[in-house]
Amino acid sequence: MTAEPTSPLHARAGRLAALAPVLAVAERPFRSQLTVRVSDPEAIAAAGSALGVPFPAAPCTFTTGSGPFGDVEVLWLGPGEFLVVAAPGLQIAIEEVVRDALGTARGSVVDTSAQRTTVVLEGPLVRDVLAHGCSVDLHPSSAPAGTCVQTLLARTGIVLQVTGEDAFTVLVRSSFAGYLAAWLCDACVEYLAEVTAPGTA
């Protein structure tokens, strides 16, 4: 009998749940992730049409949409490099569709689903917490919703998405997920002390 896979942050769930007064942390493991490298504008448009969501045209942004694979996100990682993210178990089907859409254009589609896990962070102090270990300017005027950057968080390489005023998604290598979770717990200590201090509401 095959055992159910264990998510990278399964063992850290309790400690992360304890951050709730300051930061809501939720792991979304095993999501389908495919790195697409292509520069031809027509091929990029064709891939977007096949997925039901256009590929981002502006650097450091991401797009979302719903199509034949349900909700899909396409993240801009660099010139001619994108990351397609969807629900778990869709990577093979998405890879086939995107490859067909690219046609004869020079490019590649690589399944990188096992490389990273997804961590959703929400709360009014999320930008303050992330600022402890991230050099990117996270003020809403500089990093509004729709922003997507590759950066370092506590010396760990991540992909950071701004999904709302007080909501972020972090894509982190599975092998570094435990370290990132421990860092988040440390970064929240001062804020937890404030919200749990006697006399605070």
Disulfide bonds with the S-S distance in Angstrom:
none
